[in-house]
């Protein structure tokens, strides 16, 4: 039974949460915009002098806000990488509108990413970069490096990046069965609206929100927990639209044809050969990932042509790879160690 004092503390915590009081500032690490093109934005983060000679370019997904990587002070993957002695840049995307509806996978793999990589090398003075892709951002990085092996990418690290879309859960099952088509989700702007993107993620874990509220009620006395919940809850409900043309390709080729696994993916009339990727590759997978299950990400090291391709398997969920109490002690150290070890030889 809950005692009166405990109930009173929970009530005070509930009032703070409902009123948005003490909500942490998200995306607080200082940064500078160093390049942009259309909705693409390249940021460089301020930190102490980097000790690793190879900068890290983080490529974020198209369907969510990138501040999950810099959630709030004390809970930031970006800040952790900076403290690990890495020079960190981030490629993210502003919300698309009608002008972006025709963006294809080629738009990202052949245009935005190569230009952003060149800009990152220019602003840092580095000859090569480590590219670190998160979720669908990992797929974009994978396609770009495969199609352009001449890019100055020394290492490729991919977090929670799906390649076997036959294991991507209920939503991909509906698409494969033809019960849901890309055109059904596109609005008048030509894009998949943010509300549909959010609903799709909710379908993957329909009881998740109720469980989170139950946990919140149990821990309303814990100010640190409530602050973390506020930041994460904001991000979970802060999706962005998905460019319609790229979404159509994802549905037709990656989900229905499972073309990355089959080796049949063609973009711009040219087959995508993942075997052309010869740089060191690390696939970071989360054992409790309900968005990109293990089976969807596990085959990645076997698909590339690198002789140095491995997996880092971590006890975390999809977001837990980059945010949460265990990220700084369990998941991020292994990622940072691999990046540092594979960046040493790039010194001038």
N, C-alpha and C positions, 0 to 999 in steps of 0.2 A: 504494500500500500504506500502511496506517495504521501509523505508528511506535509504539513502546512507550510513549513519553511521552504522545502523543495518546490512545492507548487507555486509559492510566491516568486521564487527565483525564476522558475520557468515562465511565469506570467510576465515578469519584467523582460526576460529575453524575447518573448513573443512580441511584446510591444516594440522593442528595439528593432526586431526583424521586420515587423509589419510597417513600421515607420521609416525603414531604410536607414536608421541611425547606425553610425559607426561602420557603414559599408566600406570596405577597402577600395582604394583607387586601383583600377585595373590598368595594365600596360604602363606601369610607372617608370620603367627603366629608361633613362634619357637616350634619345636616338636622333639621327639626322637623316632626312630624305636626300638620297644621293643620286637617284635616277628615277624616272617614271616614263611610262608609255601607256596611253589609254587608261585602263583600270589597274595596270601593274604598277606596284610601288616597291622600290628597293630602299631599305633602311639600313643604316650602319649604327650599331649601338656603342655608346660611350662606356669605356672601362679602363682599367689599369693597362699599362703596356703589355701587349700580348707576348707570351713566351713561346708560343708555337708559330713556326714560320708559315703555316698554311692556314689562311682564313677559312671560316666556315660560312657557307651560304645556306640558310634554312629556307626551304620551299614549302609554303603552307598550302593547305587544301583550298579548293574553290568554294566549298559550301559552308564554311564557318569563319568566324572572326579569329584573327591570329593572336589576340591577346591571351588566349589559353596558354600560349607559350611564355607569356610574361604576365601571369595572372595577377599577382599582387606582391608587395614586398615580403620577402620571406618564403614565397611560394612561386618561384619563377625559373623555368628552364633556361631562359636567356641569361638571367643573372648568374645562374650556376655555371654555364659555359664560359661566361666572362671571367668568373673567379677561377676557373680551371686554366686560365691563361690563353684563351682562344679569342681571336678577332672575329666577331660575330656580325653577320649581315642577315637580313630577312627579306625575302620576296613574298609579298602578299598582294591581295586583290581587293579593290574597292567594289562595291555592289554594282553588278552590270545593269544596264538599261537597254532600251531598244537598239542602240548603236552596237551593243555587244552580243546581240542575240545570234548573230551568224558566226561567232567565234567557234572554231573547231578545235579538236585536239592538236591539229597542226599549228593553229595560231599560237598555242602555248609551247609546244615542243620545238617548233621551227623558228619562231619569232621571239616571243617574250623571254623564254629561258636563255637562249644563246645571247641575246642582247643584255640581259641582266648579268649573266656570267662575265661578259666582256666589261660591263660597267663596274662590277665588283672587283675585277682584277685591276682596272684602271684606278679606282679610288684607293685601293690598298697597296698598289705597287707589287702585288704578288704575281708570280708566273702561273700558279695553279691554285685551285680551290678544292676543299672538301665540300661536296653538296650533300645536305642532310634533308631528305624529304619526309614529310609527315602525312600519312594516310593517302588521300588522292594526290596530294602534292608529291608524294613519292612516286606515284605512277607517272605524273608529268615529267619528273626528273628522269625516271627510267626510260621513257620514250625519247626524251631529248638527247640523252647520252647515247642511246642505241642508234638514233638516226644521225647523230653528229659526233662520232668517236674522236674527231679532231679537236673537240672542245677542251679547254685547259682544266679538265676535271681530274684531279689526282686520285680522289677517293669518292665513293658513292655509298652513303649510309641511308637506309630507308626504314622508317619506323611505321609499323602497323600498315604496311602497304599491300593491298590485295593483288594477287595475280591469277588465282583460281577462283573465278567468280561463280562457279557452281556451288561454292560453299558460303555464299554471302547472305544466307538466311532467307526469311519469309518474303521480303520485298523482291529480291532477285528471282525467287521462285515464281512469284506472280508475273514478273516480266517474261521469264523464260516460257511460261505456259501460255503466253499471249493474252492473259486476262487483264493485263495492264500494258498500255503502249505509251511511248514517249510523248506522242501528240496529246494524249489525255491529260497530261500534267502541265503543258505549256499554256501560259496566259497570253493576253493581247500584246504584251511587250515582246513575245517570242522567247521568253525565258520561263524556267520553272520557278514559281514564286517561293519566297522564303517560308511561307506557311506550309507549303507542300513538302519542302525539305525537312522542316521540323516534324511534320506528321510522319514522314517516312522513318526518321530516327526513333520516334516514339513507338512505331509498329515493331521495331526490333526488340524492344523491351517494354511491353505494354504495362507491366506492373511496377516499373522502375520508379515513377514519380510518387506513387503511393508509399513505396518503401522508403524513399528519401524523406518524405514528410514525417513518417513514423520515426525515423532516425533523428530528424531535426527536433521533434518534440521531446525525445528522450535526452537530448543534449543541449537544450536551450540554456542551461546554466553555464555552458562552456563557451565563453566569448570568442575564443580562437576558432572553435568549430563553427559557430554561427557566422563569423566573418568569412571563413572559407566557403561555407554553404552559399552565402549571399553572392560571392564572386562567381562561383561555379554555376549557380542557378541563373545568373544573368547571362553567362556565356551560352548555356544550354538552350536558352530561348532567344538567342541573338544570331540566327542564321542569315545567310544572304541568298539571293536568287542564283540559279544555276543557268549559265548560258545555254539556250535551247539547242543549238546545233551540236555542241559538244556533248550534251546530255543524250541526244539522239544517237550519236556514235557510241557512247558508253553502253547504252541499252542494246543496240543492234550488234555491235562487235564484241565488246568485252563481256557482256552478260549472256546474250543469247548464243553467240558463236564461241564464247570462251576462248577468244582468239589468241590471247597471250599464252595460254597453255598449249593450244594447238599449233602455235607458230604461224598462224595464217593472217595476222593483223596486217592490213594495208592502210596506209595514210598517204594521201596525195599521190596515189597510183604506185606507191613503192612499199614493198614489204618491210615490216619492222623486224629486224634481226637482233634479238636480245643477246645473241652470241657475239655481236660486235662490241659488247661492253667488256673491256679487258682490264680496266683499272680495279683495284681492290674494292670489294663490295661487302657491306655488312647489312644483314636483314635483322632488324630488331622486332621481335614479336612478343605479344602479351598473352599470357596463359589464360587470363580471364576476360579477354576482349569479346564483347558481344556485338560489336560493330564489324570488325574484321577478325573473324574467328581464326584460330591457329591454322586450320586446314586451308584457308584462303591465302595465307601469307607464307606458309612453310615451303612451298616449291621454289620460291624466288632464287635462292643461291644456285639451284640446279639449272636454271634457265639462262643464266648469263655465261659469257665466255671467259670470265676471269679465273685465273689459277688461284686467286686469293679471295674466295667467296665463302662467307660463313654466316652463322646465325648466333644472335644473342637472345636467349629466351629468358623472359623476366616474369616474375610473379606480380602481375599488375593487370589493370584493365586498360581499355583504349586510351582514356584520358590520363590514367595513372602513370603512363609512361613519361608524361611531361609535367604533371601537376599532382598535388596531393602530398601528404606527409611522408610517404615512402619514396617519392621521386628522387629527392636529394640524397637519400641514403642507399637506395636499392637500384633504381633504374638509370639515372643520369650518370653516376660515376663510371659505369661500364661503357656507356656511349662515349663519354669524354676521354676515357683512357684509350679506346680504340682510335679515336680521331687524332689524339696526340701522337700515339705510336706510329700511325701511318702518315703523319705529316712531317716527321723529322727529316726524312731524306730530301724534302723539297727545299731545304735551306740553300741560300745562294752560296 
